[in-house]
Amino acid sequence: MDTGIRGKTALVCAASKGLGRACARALAREGVSLTICARGTSALETTATEIRAEFGVEVRTVAADLSTPDGRAAALAACPDPDILINNNGGPPLGDFRKLTREDWLRAIDMNMLTPIELIKATIDGMVARRFGRIVNITSGTVKAPMPQFELSNGARAGLTGFVSAVARQVVQHNVTINNLLPGLFNTDRVASAFPAIAKSRGVSTEQVIADRLKNIPAGRLGDAAELGNACAFLCSAQAGYITGQNLLLDGGAYPGLL
């Protein structure tokens, strides 16, 4: 299928590794020019070099913390009028909600709710004027099925979901869509780093935690980041203009509900 986005431009956040990198690669495969952002320079430049070599598209890099005004300004200076915006950020730390401080909550909300909102505000009117825009927010499966110790993520990402639900319906008439991808357990550094912390809190081995989680995934495995990247590319396609305000769960069937 020709996705119809060759020659478009995309701003992809947290794109040096994991799910953000997979989204950047999937868009590059479709001929989209990229500006990719991450905090760390080394991994970011490696990813950019690999994408340029494999897909032959323009890739700009911005090493910055997008949860800061200066970081967002740098990203938008490099890509002021993106046709596609992929909001992504590392999840906040896990922990007992009783021990979370006000500062913990403010940091989580800033990273996983307010930063995507600020980037949407900065880019959406240009998309409306050009009559094409695709915004995809990578959130979490915990938005639909909140989990203990993920309270910071549960709360901040649910807030973003509520914001998107209203805004998406205001701009779709201009061929601008906003959707959320809700990953379950994927084979990424983020997920791998979470298992030892969960194991420690439960007093069991990391291997036991992984085995227990896989029992609850009908697919019997962790997700591959490329699978989410492909879903992202479709939501960004010309063909997806009638899909907006949706929360697409990618979890191997783990969520048991109807809705």
C-alpha positions in Angstrom: 0.0 0.0 0.0 1.2 3.5 -0.9 0.8 5.4 2.3 0.8 8.7 0.4 3.2 10.5 2.7 6.4 10.5 0.7 8.0 13.9 0.8 6.3 14.8 4.1 8.2 16.0 7.1 8.1 14.5 10.6 9.3 15.5 14.1 9.8 12.3 16.1 10.5 12.6 19.8 12.7 10.2 21.9 13.7 8.6 18.6 17.2 7.3 19.3 16.1 4.0 20.7 13.1 1.7 21.3 9.6 2.6 20.1 10.5 6.1 18.9 13.3 4.8 16.8 10.9 2.2 15.3 8.5 4.9 14.4 11.2 7.0 12.8 12.4 4.0 10.7 8.9 3.2 9.6 8.3 6.7 8.4 11.6 6.9 6.7 10.7 3.7 4.8 7.7 5.6 3.4 9.9 8.5 2.2 9.3 10.9 5.0 12.1 13.4 5.9 12.8 13.3 9.6 13.9 15.5 12.5 14.6 13.1 15.4 15.2 14.1 19.0 16.6 12.5 22.1 18.6 13.6 25.2 21.7 11.5 24.3 23.9 12.6 21.4 25.7 9.3 20.7 22.7 7.0 20.2 20.8 9.7 18.4 23.6 10.2 15.8 24.0 6.5 15.3 20.3 6.1 14.6 20.3 9.0 12.2 23.3 7.6 10.3 21.6 4.2 10.0 18.3 5.7 8.7 20.0 7.9 6.1 22.1 4.9 4.8 19.1 2.5 4.7 16.3 4.7 3.4 18.1 7.7 1.8 15.9 10.3 3.4 17.0 13.6 5.1 17.5 13.2 8.9 18.2 16.1 11.2 19.1 15.5 14.8 18.3 17.6 17.9 20.0 16.5 21.2 17.8 18.1 23.8 15.4 17.5 26.7 12.0 18.3 25.2 10.4 18.6 28.6 12.2 21.9 28.9 11.2 25.1 27.0 14.7 25.4 25.5 14.6 21.8 24.3 11.2 22.2 22.6 12.4 25.5 21.0 15.5 23.7 19.6 13.3 20.9 18.1 10.9 23.4 16.6 13.7 25.5 15.2 15.0 22.4 13.3 11.5 21.4 12.2 9.1 24.4 12.5 6.3 23.1 10.2 6.1 19.3 10.5 3.4 17.4 8.7 3.7 14.6 11.2 4.4 14.8 14.9 5.2 11.7 17.0 5.1 12.5 20.7 7.1 10.1 22.8 9.0 10.2 26.0 10.5 7.9 28.6 8.1 6.8 31.2 8.4 8.1 34.8 9.9 5.8 37.5 8.0 3.0 39.1 7.3 3.0 42.9 4.9 2.7 45.8 2.4 5.6 45.4 2.8 6.3 49.2 6.4 7.4 48.6 5.8 9.6 45.6 6.4 13.3 46.2 4.8 16.3 44.7 8.0 16.8 42.7 7.7 13.3 41.4 4.2 14.0 40.2 5.0 17.4 38.6 8.0 15.8 36.7 5.8 13.0 35.4 3.0 15.3 34.3 5.5 17.7 32.7 7.2 14.9 30.7 4.3 12.7 29.7 1.3 15.1 29.5 2.4 18.8 29.2 5.3 18.3 26.8 3.2 16.6 24.2 0.5 19.2 24.6 3.0 22.0 24.1 4.3 20.4 20.9 0.8 19.9 19.6 -0.1 23.5 20.3 3.1 24.7 18.5 2.4 22.6 15.3 -1.3 22.0 14.9 -2.3 25.3 13.3 0.3 24.9 10.6 -1.1 21.5 9.8 -4.6 22.9 9.7 -3.5 25.6 7.3 -1.9 23.0 5.0 -4.9 20.7 5.3 -2.7 17.8 6.3 -1.5 16.7 9.7 -0.9 13.5 11.6 -0.2 13.5 15.3 0.5 10.2 17.1 1.2 10.0 20.8 2.9 7.0 22.2 1.4 6.5 25.6 0.9 3.2 27.4 -1.4 0.2 27.7 -1.8 1.2 31.3 -4.1 4.0 30.2 -6.7 1.2 29.6 -5.5 -1.2 32.3 -3.7 0.7 35.1 -1.1 -1.3 37.0 0.3 -0.9 40.5 3.6 0.9 40.8 2.9 2.7 37.5 0.8 5.4 39.1 2.9 8.3 37.8 2.5 6.9 34.2 -1.1 6.0 34.7 -2.1 9.5 35.8 0.0 11.6 33.4 -0.8 9.6 30.3 -4.5 9.4 31.2 -4.5 13.2 31.3 -3.0 13.5 27.9 -5.6 11.0 26.6 -8.4 13.2 27.9 -6.9 16.3 26.2 -6.4 14.5 22.9 -10.0 13.2 22.9 -11.4 16.8 22.7 -8.9 18.4 20.4 -8.8 15.6 17.9 -12.5 16.2 17.1 -11.9 20.0 16.5 -9.4 19.6 13.7 -10.3 16.4 11.8 -12.4 18.4 9.4 -9.1 19.9 8.2 -7.5 16.5 7.5 -5.6 16.7 10.8 -5.8 13.6 13.0 -4.6 12.9 16.5 -4.4 9.3 17.8 -2.7 7.5 20.6 -0.7 4.2 20.4 -0.9 2.2 23.7 2.0 -0.3 23.8 1.9 -3.2 26.2 5.1 -5.1 26.9 7.6 -4.6 24.1 11.2 -5.7 23.8 12.8 -2.4 24.6 15.4 -1.1 27.0 12.6 0.6 29.0 10.7 -2.6 29.6 13.9 -4.5 30.4 14.9 -2.0 33.0 11.5 -2.2 34.7 11.6 -5.9 35.3 14.4 -5.9 37.9 12.7 -3.1 39.9 9.4 -5.1 39.9 11.3 -8.2 40.9 13.0 -6.5 43.8 9.7 -5.1 45.1 8.1 -8.6 45.0 11.1 -10.4 46.4 11.4 -12.7 43.4 13.8 -13.2 40.5 13.7 -11.1 37.3 13.2 -14.3 35.3 10.1 -15.1 37.4 8.6 -11.6 36.8 9.1 -12.0 33.0 7.6 -15.5 33.0 4.6 -14.3 35.0 4.0 -11.5 32.6 4.3 -13.7 29.5 1.6 -16.0 31.0 -0.8 -13.0 30.7 0.0 -12.3 27.0 -2.0 -14.5 24.7 0.7 -13.9 22.0 3.2 -15.6 24.3 5.9 -13.1 23.7 7.0 -9.4 24.0 6.1 -7.1 21.1 8.7 -6.2 18.5 9.3 -2.4 18.3 8.9 -2.6 14.5 5.3 -3.7 14.9 4.5 -0.5 16.7 6.4 1.5 14.1 4.3 0.0 11.3 1.1 0.8 13.2 2.4 4.4 13.6 3.2 4.7 9.9 -0.3 3.6 9.0 -1.9 6.2 11.3 0.2 8.8 9.6 -0.8 7.7 6.1 -3.1 9.6 3.8 -5.5 6.6 4.1 -6.0 7.2 7.8 -7.7 10.5 7.6 -11.0 9.1 9.0 -9.3 7.8 12.1 -9.0 10.3 15.0 -9.2 10.5 18.7 -8.6 6.8 19.0 -6.5 4.7 21.4 -4.9 1.8 19.6 -3.8 -0.9 22.0 -0.8 -3.1 21.0 -0.4 -5.7 23.7 -0.6 -9.2 22.1 -4.1 -9.6 23.4 -3.3 -9.1 27.1 -6.2 -6.6 27.7 -9.3 -8.8 28.2 -12.0 -6.2 27.9 -14.4 -5.5 25.0 -13.7 -1.8 24.8 
